[in-house]
Amino acid sequence: MANKSGSTAMRNRIPATSDKSEGLTRAVGNNLHKFRGERGLSLEKLATLSGVSRSMLGQIELGQSAPTINVVWKIAQALELPFSALIADLSRRQTRVLKASDSKHLHSSSGQFFSRPLFPADASRKVEFYQLKLQAGASEEAEPHAPGTLENLVVSQGRLNLTLADEQFALEVDDAILFEADVPHSYHNPDGEDAIYYLVMTYP
């Protein structure tokens, strides 16, 4: 979902430099291998369905490449899975406190966009909860999600300009919006300070 995240595979990269992010990269690779195998899909077939190259899929599956947020969305949609299914750590299934210091953070390559899952990444789920942050003046573009996907967003700090297809909405602190996310949409922080939003994603 910083600028035009869907345009290249070099944007919105999940960092592969920390232990936490390396764990996330491994989880995505393991889950991709699992779900692709369950569906009997070759790398070539999944590449056709997702629009992600065979070589990139292979690197992700082997844990050799940290995928972008946009690439994970494309793979999840091709496999007809929620986003959380690919980032889930299936080896951990217990109630636990989600310490901020232990969270798996997804960033844009520019560092202007930040996404923190506020749910245990231990299973696929139909409802997901995120904390999002945009730096001052930053924008983030998101490709359409699967038909029937809903986003419910509330502004916690700063302001947000939300564009849905050809409609625009200006939101301030405590304003909330519910919209169908199966159209191109983008987020823009018009202020000179970081903005924080909370997002609930509901899949059909």
VEXDRENLUM-440437 format. One record per residue: residue in one letter; x, y, z of N, C-alpha, C in turn. Coordinates in Angstrom, 3 decimals. Layout:
<rs>
("a"; (X; Y; Z); (X; Y; Z); (X; Y; Z))
...
</rs>
This chain:
<rs>
("m"; (0.829; -1.155; 0.000); (0.000; 0.000; 0.000); (0.831; 1.159; 0.000))
("a"; (5.541; 4.485; 0.246); (5.771; 5.683; -0.246); (5.698; 5.491; -1.714))
("n"; (5.655; 5.985; -2.392); (5.010; 6.441; -3.589); (4.927; 5.334; -4.618))
("k"; (3.734; 5.156; -5.181); (3.467; 4.222; -6.246); (4.097; 2.865; -5.957))
("s"; (3.579; 2.228; -4.886); (4.178; 0.973; -4.452); (3.992; -0.142; -5.446))
("g"; (2.965; -0.056; -6.299); (2.721; -1.149; -7.221); (3.518; -1.066; -8.502))
("s"; (4.344; -0.050; -8.680); (4.964; 0.153; -9.986); (6.179; -0.710; -10.225))
("t"; (6.955; -1.020; -9.180); (8.136; -1.847; -9.373); (8.276; -2.801; -8.215))
("a"; (9.079; -3.862; -8.434); (9.308; -4.859; -7.390); (10.384; -4.423; -6.425))
("m"; (10.921; -3.196; -6.584); (11.968; -2.724; -5.696); (11.408; -1.846; -4.595))
("r"; (10.091; -1.609; -4.597); (9.511; -0.739; -3.605); (8.801; -1.554; -2.542))
("n"; (8.589; -0.906; -1.373); (7.912; -1.548; -0.249); (8.576; -2.854; 0.118))
("r"; (9.901; -2.848; 0.221); (10.623; -4.066; 0.543); (10.549; -4.364; 2.026))
("i"; (10.333; -5.657; 2.357); (10.404; -6.094; 3.733); (11.878; -6.228; 4.067))
("p"; (12.421; -5.437; 4.987); (13.859; -5.466; 5.229); (14.329; -6.852; 5.625))
("a"; (15.525; -7.226; 5.165); (16.065; -8.543; 5.473); (17.328; -8.432; 6.309))
("t"; (17.424; -7.366; 7.102); (18.657; -7.115; 7.824); (18.578; -7.511; 9.281))
("s"; (17.381; -7.590; 9.870); (17.252; -7.931; 11.276); (16.762; -9.356; 11.431))
("d"; (16.937; -9.907; 12.655); (16.461; -11.261; 12.919); (14.964; -11.362; 12.718))
("k"; (14.226; -10.306; 13.170); (12.770; -10.338; 13.035); (12.352; -10.350; 11.573))
("s"; (12.968; -9.496; 10.769); (12.577; -9.424; 9.364); (13.043; -10.654; 8.601))
("e"; (14.204; -11.217; 9.002); (14.640; -12.466; 8.372); (13.661; -13.583; 8.683))
("g"; (13.120; -13.570; 9.911); (12.111; -14.565; 10.263); (10.865; -14.405; 9.427))
("l"; (10.482; -13.159; 9.155); (9.315; -12.908; 8.314); (9.560; -13.382; 6.896))
("t"; (10.772; -13.140; 6.371); (11.112; -13.594; 5.030); (11.038; -15.116; 4.939))
("r"; (11.548; -15.800; 5.963); (11.483; -17.262; 5.983); (10.045; -17.749; 6.044))
("a"; (9.225; -17.069; 6.854); (7.824; -17.476; 6.985); (7.109; -17.363; 5.646))
("v"; (7.329; -16.258; 4.935); (6.691; -16.084; 3.627); (7.135; -17.194; 2.671))
("g"; (8.428; -17.491; 2.664); (8.938; -18.544; 1.787); (8.347; -19.902; 2.117))
("n"; (8.310; -20.249; 3.395); (7.757; -21.544; 3.804); (6.276; -21.655; 3.473))
("n"; (5.535; -20.566; 3.723); (4.097; -20.601; 3.450); (3.810; -20.655; 1.960))
("l"; (4.600; -19.931; 1.176); (4.445; -19.985; -0.275); (4.641; -21.411; -0.772))
("h"; (5.694; -22.059; -0.301); (5.954; -23.449; -0.708); (4.798; -24.357; -0.304))
("k"; (4.298; -24.181; 0.905); (3.209; -25.016; 1.420); (1.937; -24.848; 0.596))
("f"; (1.492; -23.612; 0.428); (0.220; -23.373; -0.248); (0.303; -23.666; -1.747))
("r"; (1.459; -23.400; -2.340); (1.619; -23.720; -3.762); (1.546; -25.233; -3.959))
("g"; (2.188; -25.977; -3.058); (2.150; -27.431; -3.153); (0.746; -27.984; -2.956))
("e"; (0.015; -27.432; -2.003); (-1.354; -27.890; -1.747); (-2.249; -27.703; -2.964))
("r"; (-1.961; -26.685; -3.758); (-2.773; -26.398; -4.934); (-2.221; -27.041; -6.203))
("g"; (-1.104; -27.718; -6.073); (-0.523; -28.395; -7.230); (-0.063; -27.434; -8.306))
("l"; (0.398; -26.265; -7.889); (0.817; -25.239; -8.854); (2.327; -25.259; -9.029))
("s"; (2.783; -25.256; -10.256); (4.195; -25.086; -10.535); (4.547; -23.617; -10.371))
("l"; (5.839; -23.336; -10.290); (6.264; -21.939; -10.226); (5.835; -21.181; -11.476))
("e"; (5.891; -21.869; -12.631); (5.494; -21.227; -13.885); (4.015; -20.852; -13.860))
("k"; (3.169; -21.763; -13.355); (1.732; -21.502; -13.326); (1.416; -20.381; -12.354))
("l"; (2.049; -20.391; -11.186); (1.802; -19.327; -10.214); (2.305; -17.994; -10.748))
("a"; (3.404; -18.016; -11.492); (3.910; -16.777; -12.090); (2.870; -16.187; -13.040))
("t"; (2.232; -17.055; -13.816); (1.202; -16.600; -14.745); (0.007; -16.021; -13.997))
("l"; (-0.406; -16.685; -12.924); (-1.588; -16.254; -12.171); (-1.338; -14.960; -11.395))
("s"; (-0.119; -14.796; -10.895); (0.165; -13.677; -10.006); (0.796; -12.471; -10.692))
("g"; (1.455; -12.707; -11.828); (2.184; -11.627; -12.462); (3.551; -11.403; -11.839))
("v"; (3.955; -12.308; -10.942); (5.293; -12.255; -10.335); (6.167; -13.259; -11.073))
("s"; (7.365; -12.881; -11.420); (8.214; -13.742; -12.231); (8.543; -15.053; -11.529))
("r"; (8.805; -16.090; -12.337); (9.157; -17.397; -11.791); (10.412; -17.309; -10.937))
("s"; (11.411; -16.563; -11.404); (12.665; -16.457; -10.663); (12.451; -15.784; -9.313))
("m"; (11.601; -14.749; -9.291); (11.325; -14.070; -8.026); (10.590; -14.999; -7.066))
("l"; (9.612; -15.752; -7.577); (8.883; -16.696; -6.732); (9.830; -17.739; -6.152))
("g"; (10.751; -18.221; -6.973); (11.708; -19.210; -6.506); (12.603; -18.663; -5.419))
("q"; (13.066; -17.419; -5.580); (13.928; -16.799; -4.583); (13.185; -16.580; -3.267))
("i"; (11.912; -16.159; -3.378); (11.102; -15.949; -2.175); (10.899; -17.272; -1.449))
("e"; (10.575; -18.316; -2.210); (10.295; -19.612; -1.615); (11.519; -20.167; -0.891))
("l"; (12.695; -19.887; -1.398); (13.933; -20.362; -0.784); (14.433; -19.431; 0.315))
("g"; (13.712; -18.340; 0.554); (14.129; -17.389; 1.573); (15.326; -16.566; 1.177))
("q"; (15.584; -16.467; -0.133); (16.748; -15.742; -0.631); (16.427; -14.302; -1.002))
("s"; (15.140; -13.948; -1.015); (14.750; -12.598; -1.396); (13.602; -12.132; -0.510))
("a"; (13.724; -10.907; 0.016); (12.647; -10.326; 0.807); (11.626; -9.708; -0.138))
("p"; (10.405; -10.230; -0.187); (9.416; -9.715; -1.141); (8.889; -8.355; -0.730))
("t"; (8.398; -7.607; -1.693); (7.751; -6.342; -1.397); (6.335; -6.605; -0.909))
("i"; (5.761; -5.602; -0.242); (4.372; -5.718; 0.201); (3.470; -5.990; -0.995))
("n"; (3.726; -5.277; -2.091); (2.900; -5.434; -3.278); (2.997; -6.844; -3.850))
("v"; (4.199; -7.427; -3.839); (4.378; -8.780; -4.356); (3.633; -9.791; -3.490))
("v"; (3.693; -9.622; -2.170); (2.963; -10.540; -1.286); (1.460; -10.467; -1.560))
("w"; (0.950; -9.255; -1.784); (-0.468; -9.108; -2.119); (-0.790; -9.869; -3.405))
("k"; (0.046; -9.743; -4.427); (-0.213; -10.408; -5.699); (-0.227; -11.927; -5.543))
("i"; (0.719; -12.453; -4.765); (0.784; -13.901; -4.562); (-0.428; -14.378; -3.779))
("a"; (-0.784; -13.643; -2.726); (-1.940; -14.025; -1.910); (-3.216; -14.052; -2.744))
("q"; (-3.385; -13.067; -3.606); (-4.586; -13.028; -4.436); (-4.589; -14.168; -5.441))
("a"; (-3.427; -14.490; -6.005); (-3.359; -15.597; -6.962); (-3.669; -16.929; -6.291))
("l"; (-3.274; -17.068; -5.032); (-3.544; -18.300; -4.287); (-4.908; -18.261; -3.596))
("e"; (-5.613; -17.133; -3.735); (-6.921; -16.928; -3.114); (-6.825; -17.089; -1.601))
("l"; (-5.847; -16.359; -1.027); (-5.588; -16.407; 0.405); (-5.589; -14.994; 0.977))
("p"; (-5.901; -14.841; 2.273); (-5.700; -13.550; 2.926); (-4.216; -13.236; 2.997))
("f"; (-3.894; -11.978; 3.079); (-2.499; -11.540; 3.193); (-1.810; -12.234; 4.367))
("s"; (-2.537; -12.371; 5.493); (-1.948; -12.940; 6.705); (-1.522; -14.381; 6.526))
("a"; (-2.113; -15.096; 5.569); (-1.750; -16.498; 5.371); (-0.299; -16.644; 4.939))
("l"; (0.221; -15.655; 4.242); (1.587; -15.748; 3.750); (2.616; -15.236; 4.752))
("i"; (2.206; -14.398; 5.694); (3.170; -13.895; 6.675); (3.066; -14.643; 7.992))
("a"; (2.147; -15.598; 8.084); (1.918; -16.313; 9.344); (3.096; -17.205; 9.698))
("d"; (3.444; -17.209; 10.972); (4.421; -18.154; 11.504); (3.637; -19.331; 12.063))
("l"; (3.464; -20.375; 11.266); (2.591; -21.484; 11.630); (3.155; -22.333; 12.763))
("s"; (4.392; -22.085; 13.137); (4.991; -22.874; 14.218); (4.639; -22.315; 15.592))
("r"; (4.010; -21.137; 15.642); (3.681; -20.530; 16.935); (2.173; -20.363; 17.043))
("r"; (1.560; -21.084; 17.984); (0.112; -21.037; 18.174); (-0.196; -20.953; 19.666))
("q"; (-0.016; -19.772; 20.250); (-0.356; -19.593; 21.640); (-0.766; -18.150; 21.872))
("t"; (-1.532; -17.951; 22.953); (-1.894; -16.596; 23.328); (-0.644; -15.878; 23.800))
("r"; (-0.467; -14.651; 23.358); (0.731; -13.926; 23.767); (0.524; -12.416; 23.631))
("v"; (1.290; -11.701; 24.396); (1.323; -10.240; 24.298); (2.156; -9.873; 23.080))
("l"; (1.661; -8.949; 22.279); (2.384; -8.519; 21.090); (3.195; -7.269; 21.440))
("k"; (4.383; -7.491; 21.973); (5.246; -6.380; 22.355); (5.661; -5.594; 21.114))
("a"; (5.613; -4.268; 21.221); (5.990; -3.434; 20.085); (7.418; -3.718; 19.643))
("s"; (8.298; -3.997; 20.606); (9.700; -4.234; 20.276); (9.918; -5.549; 19.535))
("d"; (8.931; -6.457; 19.610); (9.051; -7.759; 18.949); (8.227; -7.858; 17.677))
("s"; (7.564; -6.794; 17.306); (6.642; -6.843; 16.179); (7.374; -7.003; 14.852))
("k"; (6.686; -7.612; 13.904); (7.198; -7.736; 12.546); (6.728; -6.523; 11.756))
("h"; (7.644; -5.635; 11.450); (7.308; -4.392; 10.773); (7.575; -4.504; 9.277))
("l"; (6.652; -4.005; 8.478); (6.836; -3.926; 7.039); (7.012; -2.455; 6.681))
("h"; (8.037; -2.164; 5.893); (8.353; -0.794; 5.525); (8.401; -0.646; 4.008))
("s"; (8.242; 0.587; 3.559); (8.550; 0.895; 2.172); (10.049; 1.062; 2.048))
("s"; (10.558; 0.959; 0.832); (12.004; 1.092; 0.623); (12.502; 2.479; 1.000))
("s"; (11.651; 3.479; 0.900); (12.050; 4.845; 1.246); (11.993; 5.087; 2.742))
("g"; (11.326; 4.186; 3.477); (11.171; 4.370; 4.909); (10.074; 5.344; 5.282))
("q"; (9.275; 5.778; 4.318); (8.218; 6.747; 4.599); (6.898; 6.096; 4.997))
("f"; (6.770; 4.818; 4.711); (5.538; 4.103; 5.051); (5.865; 2.932; 5.958))
("f"; (5.026; 2.716; 6.959); (5.258; 1.711; 7.991); (3.956; 0.962; 8.241))
("s"; (4.029; -0.349; 8.303); (2.858; -1.166; 8.592); (3.219; -2.199; 9.651))
("r"; (2.454; -2.232; 10.719); (2.684; -3.187; 11.804); (1.428; -4.036; 12.005))
("p"; (1.497; -5.346; 11.755); (0.348; -6.212; 12.046); (0.084; -6.241; 13.543))
("l"; (-1.159; -6.024; 13.943); (-1.543; -6.030; 15.353); (-2.310; -7.303; 15.686))
("f"; (-1.874; -8.408; 15.098); (-2.476; -9.712; 15.364); (-1.370; -10.747; 15.299))
("p"; (-1.514; -11.857; 15.990); (-0.476; -12.892; 15.919); (-0.376; -13.455; 14.513))
("a"; (0.814; -13.491; 13.977); (1.014; -14.059; 12.640); (1.202; -15.564; 12.784))
("d"; (0.148; -16.221; 13.254); (0.240; -17.655; 13.504); (-0.790; -18.455; 12.727))
("a"; (-1.590; -17.781; 11.917); (-2.607; -18.488; 11.145); (-3.224; -17.536; 10.134))
("s"; (-3.802; -18.115; 9.103); (-4.571; -17.324; 8.156); (-5.855; -16.869; 8.833))
("r"; (-6.303; -15.663; 8.531); (-7.524; -15.153; 9.148); (-8.250; -14.255; 8.153))
("k"; (-9.546; -14.100; 8.378); (-10.362; -13.293; 7.476); (-10.426; -11.832; 7.902))
("v"; (-10.023; -11.530; 9.134); (-9.982; -10.156; 9.619); (-8.581; -9.868; 10.129))
("e"; (-7.986; -8.769; 9.667); (-6.637; -8.379; 10.059); (-6.659; -6.950; 10.595))
("f"; (-5.723; -6.655; 11.486); (-5.679; -5.368; 12.170); (-4.260; -4.821; 12.059))
("y"; (-4.123; -3.597; 11.555); (-2.803; -3.012; 11.319); (-2.688; -1.609; 11.911))
("q"; (-1.476; -1.265; 12.332); (-1.116; 0.113; 12.604); (-0.313; 0.603; 11.406))
("l"; (-0.708; 1.720; 10.837); (-0.030; 2.284; 9.673); (0.524; 3.656; 10.033))
("k"; (1.674; 3.976; 9.458); (2.253; 5.301; 9.684); (2.813; 5.833; 8.379))
("l"; (2.479; 7.083; 8.086); (3.033; 7.792; 6.935); (3.808; 8.993; 7.433))
("q"; (5.018; 9.168; 6.927); (5.800; 10.331; 7.312); (5.237; 11.593; 6.659))
("a"; (5.689; 12.715; 7.119); (5.192; 14.002; 6.643); (5.267; 14.103; 5.127))
("g"; (4.145; 14.442; 4.499); (4.097; 14.644; 3.061); (4.158; 13.385; 2.223))
("a"; (4.217; 12.215; 2.847); (4.370; 10.964; 2.100); (3.044; 10.472; 1.540))
("s"; (3.143; 9.667; 0.482); (1.972; 9.039; -0.127); (2.224; 7.547; -0.268))
("e"; (1.149; 6.797; -0.319); (1.242; 5.351; -0.501); (0.094; 4.894; -1.393))
("e"; (0.406; 4.189; -2.451); (-0.616; 3.712; -3.385); (-0.802; 2.213; -3.232))
("a"; (-2.039; 1.777; -3.295); (-2.361; 0.359; -3.143); (-3.132; -0.124; -4.362))
("e"; (-2.789; -1.316; -4.809); (-3.538; -1.924; -5.902); (-4.874; -2.451; -5.376))
("p"; (-5.835; -2.662; -6.239); (-7.120; -3.219; -5.792); (-6.935; -4.583; -5.136))
("h"; (-7.660; -4.802; -4.052); (-7.658; -6.099; -3.406); (-8.763; -6.962; -4.021))
("a"; (-8.899; -8.179; -3.521); (-9.903; -9.097; -4.059); (-11.303; -8.510; -3.898))
("p"; (-12.207; -8.773; -4.842); (-13.587; -8.276; -4.723); (-14.201; -8.659; -3.377))
("g"; (-14.867; -7.701; -2.745); (-15.494; -7.955; -1.458); (-14.625; -7.616; -0.263))
("t"; (-13.349; -7.261; -0.501); (-12.458; -6.897; 0.599); (-12.831; -5.510; 1.119))
("l"; (-12.964; -5.391; 2.442); (-13.319; -4.120; 3.068); (-12.148; -3.603; 3.900))
("e"; (-11.954; -2.292; 3.879); (-11.009; -1.640; 4.769); (-11.774; -0.664; 5.649))
("n"; (-11.524; -0.750; 6.956); (-12.118; 0.169; 7.931); (-10.962; 0.879; 8.626))
("l"; (-10.823; 2.161; 8.399); (-9.650; 2.910; 8.846); (-10.066; 4.056; 9.755))
("v"; (-9.281; 4.295; 10.809); (-9.505; 5.428; 11.704); (-8.186; 6.168; 11.884))
("v"; (-8.257; 7.493; 11.882); (-7.073; 8.332; 12.031); (-6.797; 8.543; 13.515))
("s"; (-5.590; 8.216; 13.950); (-5.208; 8.363; 15.355); (-4.370; 9.609; 15.592))
("q"; (-3.547; 9.973; 14.609); (-2.671; 11.138; 14.734); (-2.486; 11.767; 13.361))
("g"; (-2.599; 13.083; 13.279); (-2.406; 13.776; 12.012); (-3.651; 13.760; 11.144))
("r"; (-3.435; 13.819; 9.846); (-4.540; 13.826; 8.888); (-4.253; 12.837; 7.772))
("l"; (-5.295; 12.512; 7.036); (-5.159; 11.579; 5.918); (-6.041; 12.025; 4.770))
("n"; (-5.455; 12.080; 3.580); (-6.227; 12.255; 2.359); (-6.286; 10.906; 1.659))
("l"; (-7.484; 10.374; 1.527); (-7.692; 9.062; 0.937); (-8.347; 9.212; -0.427))
("t"; (-7.769; 8.576; -1.431); (-8.331; 8.597; -2.776); (-8.784; 7.201; -3.144))
("l"; (-10.070; 7.079; -3.531); (-10.644; 5.815; -3.978); (-11.075; 5.983; -5.423))
("a"; (-10.326; 5.344; -6.339); (-10.610; 5.530; -7.762); (-10.588; 7.032; -8.048))
("d"; (-11.761; 7.652; -8.327); (-11.788; 9.082; -8.641); (-12.441; 9.894; -7.524))
("e"; (-12.609; 9.292; -6.329); (-13.181; 10.000; -5.191); (-12.090; 10.321; -4.181))
("q"; (-12.207; 11.474; -3.497); (-11.234; 11.873; -2.505); (-11.931; 12.185; -1.184))
("f"; (-11.268; 11.807; -0.075); (-11.822; 12.012; 1.247); (-10.731; 12.579; 2.149))
("a"; (-11.039; 13.665; 2.881); (-10.105; 14.289; 3.808); (-10.520; 13.909; 5.223))
("l"; (-9.633; 13.212; 5.936); (-9.942; 12.714; 7.274); (-9.022; 13.349; 8.297))
("e"; (-9.581; 13.666; 9.473); (-8.816; 14.230; 10.571); (-8.838; 13.260; 11.750))
("v"; (-8.194; 13.652; 12.847); (-8.092; 12.776; 14.015); (-9.476; 12.313; 14.462))
("d"; (-9.608; 11.027; 14.697); (-10.818; 10.341; 15.142); (-11.836; 10.130; 14.025))
("d"; (-11.586; 10.654; 12.823); (-12.456; 10.334; 11.694); (-12.185; 8.904; 11.252))
("a"; (-13.235; 8.219; 10.832); (-13.115; 6.843; 10.352); (-13.806; 6.709; 9.013))
("i"; (-13.402; 5.708; 8.254); (-14.019; 5.457; 6.957); (-14.038; 3.958; 6.694))
("l"; (-15.111; 3.493; 6.111); (-15.246; 2.101; 5.691); (-15.440; 2.107; 4.184))
("f"; (-14.606; 1.324; 3.455); (-14.742; 1.325; 2.004); (-14.382; -0.028; 1.412))
("e"; (-14.919; -0.261; 0.225); (-14.592; -1.464; -0.524); (-13.234; -1.251; -1.190))
("a"; (-12.290; -2.140; -0.881); (-10.901; -1.932; -1.295); (-10.554; -2.661; -2.585))
("d"; (-11.554; -2.965; -3.398); (-11.298; -3.656; -4.663); (-11.148; -2.680; -5.824))
("v"; (-10.794; -1.436; -5.498); (-10.495; -0.414; -6.504); (-9.129; 0.185; -6.151))
("p"; (-8.438; 0.811; -7.109); (-7.175; 1.471; -6.767); (-7.409; 2.519; -5.683))
("h"; (-6.547; 2.552; -4.686); (-6.696; 3.531; -3.626); (-5.324; 3.977; -3.142))
("s"; (-5.281; 5.192; -2.615); (-4.003; 5.738; -2.167); (-4.216; 6.565; -0.916))
("y"; (-3.137; 6.665; -0.140); (-3.142; 7.403; 1.116); (-2.096; 8.510; 1.031))
("h"; (-2.431; 9.694; 1.530); (-1.486; 10.810; 1.502); (-1.546; 11.556; 2.828))
("n"; (-0.380; 11.827; 3.393); (-0.280; 12.625; 4.615); (0.027; 14.065; 4.218))
("p"; (-0.933; 14.982; 4.363); (-0.712; 16.362; 3.909); (0.005; 17.233; 4.930))
("d"; (0.299; 16.686; 6.105); (0.864; 17.501; 7.173); (2.391; 17.431; 7.234))
("g"; (2.948; 18.244; 8.122); (4.394; 18.291; 8.298); (4.900; 17.411; 9.419))
("e"; (4.076; 16.476; 9.893); (4.483; 15.539; 10.925); (3.925; 14.157; 10.575))
("d"; (4.469; 13.133; 11.221); (4.012; 11.778; 10.959); (2.524; 11.635; 11.277))
("a"; (1.859; 10.806; 10.506); (0.453; 10.498; 10.743); (0.321; 9.002; 11.051))
("i"; (-0.576; 8.669; 11.954); (-0.787; 7.284; 12.355); (-2.245; 6.928; 12.155))
("y"; (-2.470; 5.763; 11.572); (-3.812; 5.278; 11.312); (-3.915; 3.823; 11.769))
("y"; (-5.137; 3.391; 12.069); (-5.387; 1.986; 12.384); (-6.364; 1.426; 11.370))
("l"; (-6.048; 0.268; 10.850); (-6.793; -0.304; 9.742); (-7.242; -1.717; 10.055))
("v"; (-8.520; -1.980; 9.861); (-9.069; -3.344; 9.941); (-9.384; -3.786; 8.518))
("m"; (-8.797; -4.895; 8.115); (-9.014; -5.459; 6.778); (-9.908; -6.687; 6.923))
("t"; (-11.026; -6.715; 6.205); (-11.950; -7.837; 6.267); (-12.059; -8.458; 4.874))
("y"; (-11.764; -9.749; 4.786); (-11.815; -10.457; 3.515); (-13.174; -11.102; 3.312))
("p"; (-13.597; -11.294; 2.062); (-14.904; -11.925; 1.828); (-14.897; -13.385; 2.252))
</rs>
